[in-house]
Amino acid sequence: MPSFTADTFGPKNIGRIYGKILIAWGIAGAVGPTLMEYIKKTTDSFAVALYIAAGMLAVGFIIAALFRRPTVSVNL
């Protein structure tokens, strides 16, 4: 992830951006399992929670596949 961040936003910006990425990753690590447990309890089926997780994974894959590096415009 650090090399992806540096390649995308430039090495000079990695300090500001990578911290936000780690915070988002930590929040997802806490919210994700809690959400899956809530879905399992409300539907009484872990299969539904897995289908939702698979859908979220597919959306993330599509976003990653469509991602293009931002272009830098030079003002002269």
C-alpha positions in Angstrom: 0.0 0.0 0.0 2.8 2.6 0.7 4.2 2.1 -2.8 0.7 2.5 -4.4 0.2 5.7 -2.4 3.5 7.1 -3.4 3.0 6.2 -7.1 -0.4 7.7 -7.1 0.0 10.9 -5.1 3.8 11.4 -5.2 6.4 10.8 -2.6 6.1 14.3 -1.2 2.4 13.6 -0.3 2.7 10.2 1.2 3.0 11.4 4.8 -0.4 13.3 4.7 -2.3 10.7 2.7 -1.0 7.4 4.0 -2.1 8.2 7.6 -5.7 8.7 6.3 -5.5 5.4 4.5 -4.4 3.6 7.7 -7.3 5.2 9.6 -9.8 4.1 7.0 -8.3 0.6 7.1 -8.6 0.5 10.9 -12.2 1.6 10.9 -13.1 -1.0 8.2 -11.4 -3.6 10.4 -13.6 -2.7 13.3 -16.9 -2.0 11.5 -16.7 -4.9 9.0 -16.9 -7.8 11.5 -19.5 -5.9 13.6 -21.7 -5.4 10.5 -21.4 -9.1 9.5 -22.4 -10.2 13.0 -25.3 -7.8 13.0 -26.5 -9.2 9.6 -26.1 -12.8 10.8 -28.1 -12.0 13.9 -30.9 -10.2 12.1 -31.2 -12.8 9.2 -30.3 -15.8 11.3 -28.1 -16.9 8.4 -24.4 -16.4 7.9 -24.8 -17.0 4.2 -26.6 -13.6 3.7 -23.6 -11.9 5.4 -21.2 -13.7 3.1 -23.2 -12.7 0.0 -23.2 -9.0 1.2 -19.4 -9.3 1.8 -18.9 -10.8 -1.6 -20.9 -8.0 -3.2 -18.8 -5.4 -1.4 -15.6 -7.2 -2.5 -16.9 -7.1 -6.1 -17.6 -3.4 -5.9 -14.1 -2.8 -4.5 -12.6 -4.8 -7.3 -14.4 -2.8 -9.9 -13.4 0.4 -8.4 -9.7 -0.7 -8.3 -9.9 -1.9 -11.9 -11.3 1.4 -13.1 -8.9 3.5 -11.1 -6.6 5.7 -13.1 -3.7 7.7 -11.7 -4.6 11.4 -11.4 -3.0 13.6 -14.0 -0.9 16.5 -13.0 -1.4 19.7 -14.9 1.4 22.2 -15.1 0.4 25.8 -15.1 2.8 28.0 -17.2 
